[in-house]
């Protein structure tokens, strides 16, 4: 059975991530979820951490946390959701061309940074077993291309770069995180 992703509707430009409902797909071939690290899942049984809290407290996500703060999106990613976040590691941010990250973190570039971060988010909770190959709408409004093959998942961005999902299905109280090894960049305008 194969269902298509529904395009999310952007409610406001300020709340790029605050979108309601998106469907997921049944995969004809699925990826097995990787075990999340202890630091990412260390929560109390009654109050699991939000996506924002996981990013802010997990080693390897410090650059993502700084970018979320610089884009003023922390409260959104701490909101109800649900969201699916393809979260780049610190190493993924370090691999950007020299000076790119520093420029994006400047207050003058807050809107551009928010658009890039929104390109890493899909409305709704999409587990790795729900992923199928094809185009997927992000809350940025542009699509990424997901490929599920040989037990792995890759995501191609608007620039033709490909990210590998290195850890899947990290649960949060307001969605799920899939860790990726490359920063996704939206198509050029």
KADAJO-V382034 format. One record per residue. N is the residue number from 1. RES is the residue in one small letter. SS is DSSP state (hx for helix, st for strand, lp for the rest). PSI is psi in whole degrees, 0 to 359 (* if undefined). OMEGA is omega in whole degrees, -180 to 180 (NA if undefined). Layout:
# KADAJO-V382034
n->N res->RES ss->SS psi->PSI omega->OMEGA
n->N res->RES ss->SS psi->PSI omega->OMEGA
This chain:
# KADAJO-V382034
n->1 res->x ss->lp psi->136 omega->-175
n->2 res->x ss->lp psi->113 omega->176
n->3 res->x ss->lp psi->147 omega->179
n->4 res->x ss->lp psi->151 omega->174
n->5 res->x ss->lp psi->143 omega->173
n->6 res->x ss->lp psi->139 omega->176
n->7 res->x ss->lp psi->129 omega->176
n->8 res->x ss->lp psi->153 omega->178
n->9 res->x ss->lp psi->125 omega->-178
n->10 res->x ss->lp psi->121 omega->-176
n->11 res->x ss->lp psi->309 omega->175
n->12 res->x ss->lp psi->157 omega->179
n->13 res->x ss->lp psi->335 omega->179
n->14 res->x ss->lp psi->322 omega->-178
n->15 res->x ss->lp psi->64 omega->-177
n->16 res->x ss->lp psi->326 omega->-175
n->17 res->x ss->lp psi->346 omega->-173
n->18 res->x ss->lp psi->71 omega->-180
n->19 res->x ss->lp psi->148 omega->-179
n->20 res->x ss->lp psi->140 omega->169
n->21 res->x ss->lp psi->129 omega->167
n->22 res->x ss->lp psi->147 omega->-179
n->23 res->x ss->lp psi->161 omega->175
n->24 res->x ss->lp psi->176 omega->-177
n->25 res->x ss->lp psi->154 omega->170
n->26 res->x ss->lp psi->134 omega->-177
n->27 res->x ss->lp psi->137 omega->174
n->28 res->x ss->lp psi->330 omega->169
n->29 res->x ss->lp psi->134 omega->-175
n->30 res->x ss->lp psi->164 omega->178
n->31 res->x ss->lp psi->140 omega->176
n->32 res->x ss->lp psi->133 omega->180
n->33 res->x ss->lp psi->141 omega->175
n->34 res->x ss->lp psi->156 omega->178
n->35 res->x ss->lp psi->124 omega->178
n->36 res->x ss->lp psi->151 omega->180
n->37 res->x ss->lp psi->159 omega->-179
n->38 res->x ss->hx psi->322 omega->-179
n->39 res->x ss->hx psi->328 omega->-177
n->40 res->x ss->hx psi->338 omega->-176
n->41 res->x ss->hx psi->6 omega->-178
n->42 res->x ss->lp psi->97 omega->-178
n->43 res->x ss->lp psi->165 omega->173
n->44 res->x ss->st psi->155 omega->-177
n->45 res->x ss->lp psi->329 omega->-177
n->46 res->x ss->lp psi->344 omega->-176
n->47 res->x ss->st psi->79 omega->178
n->48 res->x ss->lp psi->156 omega->-178
n->49 res->x ss->lp psi->152 omega->174
n->50 res->x ss->lp psi->170 omega->177
n->51 res->x ss->hx psi->316 omega->180
n->52 res->x ss->hx psi->319 omega->180
n->53 res->x ss->hx psi->321 omega->177
n->54 res->x ss->hx psi->313 omega->180
n->55 res->x ss->hx psi->322 omega->-177
n->56 res->x ss->hx psi->344 omega->-175
n->57 res->x ss->hx psi->6 omega->-175
n->58 res->x ss->lp psi->127 omega->175
n->59 res->x ss->lp psi->136 omega->-179
n->60 res->x ss->lp psi->348 omega->178
n->61 res->x ss->lp psi->16 omega->-176
n->62 res->x ss->hx psi->323 omega->179
n->63 res->x ss->hx psi->319 omega->176
n->64 res->x ss->hx psi->315 omega->180
n->65 res->x ss->hx psi->318 omega->178
n->66 res->x ss->hx psi->321 omega->179
n->67 res->x ss->hx psi->318 omega->178
n->68 res->x ss->hx psi->318 omega->178
n->69 res->x ss->hx psi->315 omega->-179
n->70 res->x ss->hx psi->328 omega->179
n->71 res->x ss->lp psi->358 omega->-179
n->72 res->x ss->lp psi->44 omega->-178
n->73 res->x ss->lp psi->6 omega->-178
n->74 res->x ss->hx psi->316 omega->-179
n->75 res->x ss->hx psi->329 omega->178
n->76 res->x ss->hx psi->314 omega->-180
n->77 res->x ss->hx psi->352 omega->172
n->78 res->x ss->lp psi->357 omega->-178
n->79 res->x ss->lp psi->187 omega->-173
n->80 res->x ss->lp psi->321 omega->-178
n->81 res->x ss->lp psi->211 omega->6
n->82 res->x ss->lp psi->153 omega->179
n->83 res->x ss->st psi->154 omega->167
n->84 res->x ss->st psi->122 omega->-178
n->85 res->x ss->st psi->126 omega->170
n->86 res->x ss->st psi->100 omega->-169
n->87 res->x ss->st psi->113 omega->177
n->88 res->x ss->st psi->143 omega->177
n->89 res->x ss->lp psi->169 omega->175
n->90 res->x ss->hx psi->321 omega->179
n->91 res->x ss->hx psi->325 omega->178
n->92 res->x ss->hx psi->316 omega->177
n->93 res->x ss->hx psi->322 omega->180
n->94 res->x ss->hx psi->336 omega->-179
n->95 res->x ss->lp psi->352 omega->176
n->96 res->x ss->lp psi->154 omega->178
n->97 res->x ss->lp psi->147 omega->-178
n->98 res->x ss->lp psi->132 omega->177
n->99 res->x ss->lp psi->345 omega->-177
n->100 res->x ss->hx psi->309 omega->-178
n->101 res->x ss->hx psi->315 omega->-180
n->102 res->x ss->hx psi->317 omega->178
n->103 res->x ss->hx psi->317 omega->-178
n->104 res->x ss->hx psi->329 omega->-178
n->105 res->x ss->lp psi->354 omega->178
n->106 res->x ss->lp psi->142 omega->180
n->107 res->x ss->hx psi->327 omega->-179
n->108 res->x ss->hx psi->341 omega->-177
n->109 res->x ss->hx psi->20 omega->-177
n->110 res->x ss->hx psi->318 omega->-179
n->111 res->x ss->hx psi->318 omega->179
n->112 res->x ss->hx psi->318 omega->178
n->113 res->x ss->hx psi->317 omega->178
n->114 res->x ss->hx psi->321 omega->179
n->115 res->x ss->hx psi->321 omega->178
n->116 res->x ss->hx psi->315 omega->179
n->117 res->x ss->hx psi->321 omega->178
n->118 res->x ss->hx psi->336 omega->178
n->119 res->x ss->lp psi->349 omega->178
n->120 res->x ss->lp psi->4 omega->-173
n->121 res->x ss->st psi->136 omega->175
n->122 res->x ss->st psi->135 omega->177
n->123 res->x ss->st psi->138 omega->-179
n->124 res->x ss->lp psi->165 omega->179
n->125 res->x ss->lp psi->115 omega->-177
n->126 res->x ss->lp psi->106 omega->178
n->127 res->x ss->lp psi->162 omega->-178
n->128 res->x ss->hx psi->328 omega->180
n->129 res->x ss->hx psi->347 omega->178
n->130 res->x ss->hx psi->352 omega->-178
n->131 res->x ss->lp psi->142 omega->174
n->132 res->x ss->lp psi->155 omega->179
n->133 res->x ss->lp psi->139 omega->177
n->134 res->x ss->st psi->178 omega->179
n->135 res->x ss->st psi->140 omega->-179
n->136 res->x ss->st psi->129 omega->178
n->137 res->x ss->st psi->133 omega->175
n->138 res->x ss->lp psi->168 omega->179
n->139 res->x ss->lp psi->348 omega->173
n->140 res->x ss->lp psi->336 omega->-177
n->141 res->x ss->lp psi->343 omega->178
n->142 res->x ss->lp psi->154 omega->-179
n->143 res->x ss->st psi->152 omega->163
n->144 res->x ss->st psi->160 omega->178
n->145 res->x ss->st psi->117 omega->179
n->146 res->x ss->st psi->135 omega->174
n->147 res->x ss->st psi->123 omega->177
n->148 res->x ss->st psi->115 omega->-178
n->149 res->x ss->st psi->145 omega->175
n->150 res->x ss->lp psi->39 omega->177
n->151 res->x ss->lp psi->8 omega->-180
n->152 res->x ss->st psi->166 omega->179
n->153 res->x ss->st psi->132 omega->172
n->154 res->x ss->st psi->157 omega->180
n->155 res->x ss->st psi->122 omega->178
n->156 res->x ss->st psi->132 omega->-178
n->157 res->x ss->lp psi->185 omega->-177
n->158 res->x ss->lp psi->352 omega->178
n->159 res->x ss->lp psi->357 omega->-178
n->160 res->x ss->lp psi->3 omega->177
n->161 res->x ss->lp psi->150 omega->-176
n->162 res->x ss->st psi->127 omega->176
n->163 res->x ss->st psi->143 omega->176
n->164 res->x ss->st psi->134 omega->172
n->165 res->x ss->st psi->117 omega->-177
n->166 res->x ss->st psi->336 omega->174
n->167 res->x ss->st psi->127 omega->-176
n->168 res->x ss->st psi->158 omega->168
n->169 res->x ss->st psi->47 omega->173
n->170 res->x ss->st psi->113 omega->-174
n->171 res->x ss->st psi->144 omega->173
n->172 res->x ss->st psi->163 omega->-179
n->173 res->x ss->lp psi->340 omega->-178
n->174 res->x ss->lp psi->28 omega->177
n->175 res->x ss->st psi->214 omega->-176
n->176 res->x ss->st psi->149 omega->178
n->177 res->x ss->st psi->136 omega->169
n->178 res->x ss->st psi->120 omega->-178
n->179 res->x ss->st psi->132 omega->179
n->180 res->x ss->st psi->159 omega->-175
n->181 res->x ss->lp psi->8 omega->-178
n->182 res->x ss->lp psi->140 omega->174
n->183 res->x ss->lp psi->130 omega->179
n->184 res->x ss->lp psi->132 omega->179
n->185 res->x ss->lp psi->131 omega->-179
n->186 res->x ss->lp psi->164 omega->178
n->187 res->x ss->lp psi->149 omega->175
n->188 res->x ss->lp psi->146 omega->179
n->189 res->x ss->lp psi->* omega->NA
